[in-house]
Structure formats: C-alpha cells, structure tokens
Amino acid sequence: MKSIRVVAVLGLCLPVLAMAQANTPRVDQRQVNQEARIQQGVASGSLTPNETMRLENGQTHIQNLETKAKSDGVVTQQERHRLHHAQEAQSDRIYRQKHDLQHDYNHNGRNDHRPRRG
C-alpha cells in the first residue's frame, strides 16, 4: 500500500519537475527586451525596413532554438549556453544596426541621411 502511494506521488511530481526545468524566464524576458529595442528603433527611424526584417528573423531564430530546447521537457546547460550565445549575438546586431549610418527618419522605406551638425 505504501509503495503504491510513493509511485502515485512520483507520477504526479515528475512531470511538474520536468516542466519546471523547461522554463526559461530569463530567455523569455530577454526576448521581450530585444523586441522592444527593435520596435524603438523602428519608431525613432534608426532602423530601416530591411534592417528590421533581418532583426525580426533573428528573433524568430532564437525563438525556434528555445522551442527546440524545450521540446523534450528539459533545457540542458548546453542548450542554455547556446540560447545565451544566440541572444548575445542578436543583441550586438541590434546595437550595430541602430547605430549605423542608415536611417529612415521619415518612415518612407528609404535611407535618409543623418542631419549634419554645425
């Protein structure tokens, strides 16, 4: 009787533990933050439509990596490292694209020249 209870408790707890390991709140929050950075770049005109499309494709790639990592119910340390590395690379891309000399200030889909100072 006691062994049946133990098996029943384990049967209920193991799926919950597996799902707990498959949670990636840091990855999810970083995805949200990077998406916000991209949208801010679009709103300010510092990202052109082509740059935005490439960055959005990068975000999709990271989401696909996360989905694949979670597919078996456990995100291993190696999978977490790969996700972190992909997000670091994407963050660098976002920064570079927002700070290059290509801008679309008037949101017409064409590159605008940066206004000269002085």
Backbone torsions as a table, in degrees:
resi	resn	phi	psi	omega
1	MET	NA	-42.4	-179.6
2	LYS	-65.6	-37.8	-179.3
3	SER	-68.7	-31.0	177.4
4	ILE	-65.9	-41.1	177.7
5	ARG	-63.1	-42.9	-179.9
6	VAL	-62.2	-44.5	178.8
7	VAL	-63.7	-40.6	179.9
8	ALA	-65.3	-42.6	179.4
9	VAL	-65.5	-43.4	178.0
10	LEU	-63.1	-38.5	178.5
11	GLY	-62.2	-32.0	178.3
12	LEU	-83.4	-34.0	-174.4
13	CYS	-82.0	-36.2	-174.9
14	LEU	-60.4	-46.0	177.4
15	PRO	-62.1	-35.8	178.7
16	VAL	-65.6	-42.5	178.5
17	LEU	-65.2	-39.3	178.8
18	ALA	-64.3	-41.0	179.2
19	MET	-68.6	-33.9	179.0
20	ALA	-64.3	-36.7	178.6
21	GLN	-73.4	-24.8	-178.1
22	ALA	-83.9	-7.3	177.2
23	ASN	-72.8	139.5	179.5
24	THR	-133.5	69.1	-176.0
25	PRO	-64.2	-34.5	179.1
26	ARG	-66.2	-41.7	178.2
27	VAL	-63.8	-44.2	-179.4
28	ASP	-62.2	-45.1	-179.3
29	GLN	-65.6	-38.2	179.5
30	ARG	-67.2	-36.5	176.4
31	GLN	-60.7	-43.7	179.1
32	VAL	-62.0	-45.1	-179.5
33	ASN	-63.0	-42.8	-178.7
34	GLN	-69.1	-35.9	176.2
35	GLU	-63.5	-40.1	177.8
36	ALA	-64.2	-38.3	177.5
37	ARG	-63.3	-39.9	178.9
38	ILE	-65.3	-46.1	-179.4
39	GLN	-63.8	-35.9	176.7
40	GLN	-65.2	-38.1	177.6
41	GLY	-65.4	-37.0	176.9
42	VAL	-66.4	-45.9	-177.4
43	ALA	-64.0	-37.1	-177.5
44	SER	-83.0	-14.5	-178.1
45	GLY	88.7	2.9	-179.6
46	SER	-77.9	-10.0	174.6
47	LEU	-116.7	132.7	175.2
48	THR	-83.1	166.4	178.3
49	PRO	-58.8	-39.0	179.2
50	ASN	-67.1	-41.3	177.8
51	GLU	-63.4	-42.2	179.8
52	THR	-61.0	-44.2	-179.6
53	MET	-61.6	-43.8	179.8
54	ARG	-64.8	-40.7	179.2
55	LEU	-67.2	-38.8	176.8
56	GLU	-64.2	-38.1	176.2
57	ASN	-63.3	-37.3	176.3
58	GLY	-64.4	-39.7	177.1
59	GLN	-63.2	-41.4	178.2
60	THR	-62.8	-40.6	178.7
61	HIS	-59.9	-44.7	179.7
62	ILE	-65.0	-39.9	178.0
63	GLN	-62.2	-39.6	177.6
64	ASN	-65.3	-39.4	176.2
65	LEU	-61.3	-42.5	-179.9
66	GLU	-65.0	-43.8	179.1
67	THR	-61.1	-42.6	179.2
68	LYS	-65.2	-40.6	179.6
69	ALA	-64.1	-36.2	-178.5
70	LYS	-81.8	-10.9	-170.4
71	SER	-59.5	-31.7	-179.5
72	ASP	-94.8	3.7	176.1
73	GLY	92.0	-8.4	-180.0
74	VAL	-134.9	128.8	175.2
75	VAL	-99.6	110.3	-177.1
76	THR	-74.4	167.1	178.0
77	GLN	-61.3	-37.8	178.3
78	GLN	-65.3	-40.3	177.6
79	GLU	-66.5	-39.9	176.8
80	ARG	-62.4	-41.0	178.6
81	HIS	-63.2	-43.1	179.4
82	ARG	-63.3	-41.8	177.2
83	LEU	-62.9	-43.5	179.6
84	HIS	-62.3	-44.5	179.6
85	HIS	-62.4	-42.9	179.6
86	ALA	-64.2	-39.2	179.2
87	GLN	-70.3	-35.4	175.6
88	GLU	-62.5	-45.5	179.6
89	ALA	-62.8	-41.7	179.4
90	GLN	-65.1	-40.5	177.9
91	SER	-60.8	-42.9	177.6
92	ASP	-62.3	-40.7	178.8
93	ARG	-62.8	-43.8	179.8
94	ILE	-60.1	-46.5	-179.5
95	TYR	-59.9	-49.6	-178.0
96	ARG	-60.2	-43.4	-177.5
97	GLN	-69.5	-34.7	179.6
98	LYS	-73.2	-22.8	-175.1
99	HIS	-111.5	12.7	175.9
100	ASP	-84.7	-175.2	-175.7
101	LEU	-89.7	6.0	177.8
102	GLN	-94.4	124.2	-179.0
103	HIS	-139.0	157.7	175.4
104	ASP	-133.2	67.8	-174.0
105	TYR	-61.5	-37.8	-177.2
106	ASN	-94.8	7.4	174.0
107	HIS	56.2	40.6	177.6
108	ASN	-102.5	5.0	178.8
109	GLY	86.4	3.1	179.0
110	ARG	-115.1	153.0	176.7
111	ASN	-70.4	133.6	176.3
112	ASP	-108.5	151.8	176.2
113	HIS	-83.4	144.2	177.9
114	ARG	-66.8	133.1	178.6
115	PRO	-61.8	138.0	-179.4
116	ARG	-80.4	143.6	177.0
117	ARG	-101.3	146.6	167.9
118	GLY	111.6	NA	NA
